[in-house]
């Protein structure tokens, strides 16, 4: 079981939220948790999405995951009313060798205003 916490990436659109991802490989599966530090739905069109990309040491694309904004859960803040941040958790099959080759990530976005 190998868990990696990746560097934070600032998103230029949608009020400048920061995205973070944690990944883990276990028993033939690749697990990932995407976190965004703001409510991004207010600036998103109905078809807005993130595309998470993972690269090897030569900057070749190893894996790409599309996450529709409608699938991302809002996390309520201390007032118990306002969505303060968002999260998405997923998994897919992946060999341990492929997982170990990932050294970098990026996030692309489409369908956002501002």
N, C-alpha and C positions, 0 to 999 in steps of 0.2 A: 504494500500500500504506500504510494508516493503522493503526497499532497504538495501543491505549489500555490503560493500566493503571488500573483503577478502585479507589476507596477500599475498604478492608477493612470487612466487616460482621461483628459479633459475633452468633452464634446463641444464643438464650436457652436452648434445650434441649440435651440430649446432652452435658453437661459443659462447655458454653460454648465450643465451638471458634470460630475466626475463619475466615471465608470470604473468598477473594480471587478476582478474575477478571481475565483479560487477554483482550482481543478484538482482532481484526484483520480488515480487509476487503481482499480481493484478487481481482480478476478475476471479480466477480459472486458471490463467496462470503464468508460471514460465519463466521469461525473464533473459537472460544472455548476457554479453558482455565480450568476451575474448580479451585481448590485449597482444601483444608480442613486446618487445622494439627493435627488430632488424628484418631485412629481413631474414627470415629463408628458403626461397625457394631455395637459391643457394646451400644449404646443404641438400636438401630433394630429395629423390627418387620420382618417379611419384606416388607411393602409400603411401607416408608418411602421418601420421595422428597424431592428439592429441586425447587422451581420457580423458575427464574431469570427475572426480569422486567427489561425495558429500556424506559425512558420518554423522551419528548421534553421540550422546555423548558416545556410547559404541563402536565406530569405525565400526559399521555396514554400509555397502554400501546402500545408499538410492536411489541414481540416478547415471546413467552413460551416458555420451553423447560423441559420436564419431564425431570428426570434421576433415574431410580430409583437408590437407594443401591446396589443389587446391581450396577449398571454402573460404579460408581466404583472405580478401582484403588487398592489400598493400597500405600503406599511404606514399605519396611522401613527401620528406623533403624540406627544404628551397630552394634548387637549382631547384626545380620543375621537376627533372629528376630521382633522385635516390630514390628507396623505402627505407624508414628509419625505419618503424615499420609496424606492421600488426594488423588487427582487425577482429573479427567475432561476429556477433550478431544473436541470435536465441531465440526461445521460444517453450514451450511445455506445455501441460496441467498438472496441479499439484494442489492438495488441499492445502489450507493454513496451515493445520495441518502438513502435510509432510514438507512443506517449513520451518516452524518454528522449526522442529526437526533437520535441517541441522546445524551443528556447525563447520564443517571442510571441506576443499576441497583439492584435489590433482590433478596433471596432469601427465599423462603418455604419452610417445612418441614412435613412431616406424618409421623406414624408413629414418633415418637421418644419414649422414656421419659425421665423425670427432667427 
